[in-house]
Amino acid sequence: MGIPHVDVKAQYAPLMDQLKAAFADTLESGRFIFGPEVEAFEREAAAYLGCAETVSCANGTDALVLAMDALDIGPGDEVICPAFTFYATAEAIARRGATPVFADIDPVSLNIDPAEVARKITANTKAIMPVHLFGRPAPLAEIQAFGLPVIEDSAQAFGAAGIATSVVSTFSFFPTKNLFALGDGGLIGVNDPAVAERLRMLRFHGSRAKKTFEYVGYNSRLDAVQASMLRIFLPHLPTWNTQRREAAGRYAELGLGDLVELPVDEAGHVYHMYCVRSSERDQLAAALGAAGIGFAVYYDPPLHLQPALAYLGYKPGDLPVTEQAALENLCLPMWGGISEAQQAEVVDVLRKASALLPT
Ligand SMILES: *Cc1c(COP(=O)(O)O)cnc(C)c1O
């Protein structure tokens, strides 16, 4: 019968009537850009995240670019980030004309390793951009202790505990993320009012009052329709994130053996992905594929070895922990509401496949 890697529709299906009503309201209002739905969502998201303000925008990639622009990061500046993350993290740095500097990751959490960050800091380092990878909070306290501005790429971690405490944190509402829109959307959590004001201008052509243009900005906005959908989803996020944590616990109980991920009680992890590691990853993935079970393998090749970033001069071997993770990771079916029966089927296929593997 098949199990998808992520079942977005299973999460919003029970809300269909509410979503249709909200869409009808927007149609009636005739108001599609900015307006009360967008403002209300920004307030509700700030309250949820516990940051001073939020500024919405068109997607998570724009959120990163806008955040760096608002912090005056550009040519000649270095920004330290991981290479085991979605391409947009480093692309946004390069898009600003700044230089992505890759720091290796921790082999267990797969998040950026503060000791590796320390080795990469130079006089030109303008910011550090940790990623809360797969929904697991990066070690923010240690990263913030370097005293440089921190831009949290939180695209995979809406609702994770202890995040969004830095000057800016960026979010994506791409449909597979923990909090999603029914299309593209993005948000920046901000803890500095001057930066928030600048972001509000930058997302609208660098303008405050629509007649004068004070910066060379962007056109990057969250639609009113998407804001109204997000306002319906946001109150369900605690339940969905709890369901993800419970599902992660079940994967462990169902007997993944050596494949099991870190314990579920790890502070704040919201399991955007449930990621296991194996040196036999490709065989396990093939077995899942043959059984009609969705999976994902991430960031292979990692960012420092991507053709668009070859000008940075990295070589294979430069980030050994990252490169090993790219070869070994396997992300299993996970969403808010995946059933125990579905998970049991996944585990069954993996156990049979690993029994067949040479030991
Ligand atoms: C999804 C994602 C982005 C980009 O978000 P979009 O909304 O697709 O532009 C950036 N960084 C990370 C880590 C992501 O997972």
The ligand as an SDF file (V2000), in Angstrom:
LIG
                    3D

 15 15  0  0  0  0  0  0  0  0999 V2000
   13.7380   24.6950    3.5730 C   0  0  0  0  0  0  0  0  0  0  0  0
   14.9990   25.3120    4.0210 C   0  0  0  0  0  0  0  0  0  0  0  0
   15.4020   26.5990    3.5870 C   0  0  0  0  0  0  0  0  0  0  0  0
   14.7020   27.3560    2.5070 C   0  0  0  0  0  0  0  0  0  0  0  0
   13.3580   27.6060    2.6730 O   0  0  0  0  0  0  0  0  0  0  0  0
   12.4390   27.9250    1.4030 P   0  0  0  0  0  0  0  0  0  0  0  0
   11.1590   28.3830    2.0120 O   0  0  0  0  0  0  0  0  0  0  0  0
   12.3010   26.6690    0.5990 O   0  0  0  0  0  0  0  0  0  0  0  0
   13.1030   29.0140    0.6170 O   0  0  0  0  0  0  0  0  0  0  0  0
   16.5440   27.1420    4.1340 C   0  0  0  0  0  0  0  0  0  0  0  0
   17.2800   26.4720    5.0290 N   0  0  0  0  0  0  0  0  0  0  0  0
   16.9460   25.2440    5.4510 C   0  0  0  0  0  0  0  0  0  0  0  0
   17.7990   24.5590    6.4670 C   0  0  0  0  0  0  0  0  0  0  0  0
   15.8070   24.6090    4.9390 C   0  0  0  0  0  0  0  0  0  0  0  0
   15.5060   23.3680    5.3570 O   0  0  0  0  0  0  0  0  0  0  0  0
  1  2  1  0
  2  3  1  0
  2 14  2  0
  3  4  1  0
  3 10  2  0
  4  5  1  0
  5  6  1  0
  6  7  2  0
  6  8  1  0
  6  9  1  0
 10 11  1  0
 11 12  2  0
 12 13  1  0
 12 14  1  0
 14 15  1  0
M  END
$$$$
